[in-house]
């Protein structure tokens, strides 16, 4: 792992310490877990936005999010995001899958 220094508002630092004590882990573990959750959420939002704007296919959006197509489609269903999948998208995804 790499070391990254960060400054926190006192209230946030207190919460990190409280969570660490309750979970019986060190503060860095709490911060790493929080950062992991944020990165996953950010990637998902980036992928969904790109997909909705028509900039990427469903396959590419799943790759950006770090999910399978099925996991991404489940997330879209939860959010009531309509599937925008054309025959051209299918061909592009099919050809990309053949290359892997």
Order of alpha helices (4+ residues) and beta strands (2+ residues): alpha-alpha-alpha-alpha-alpha
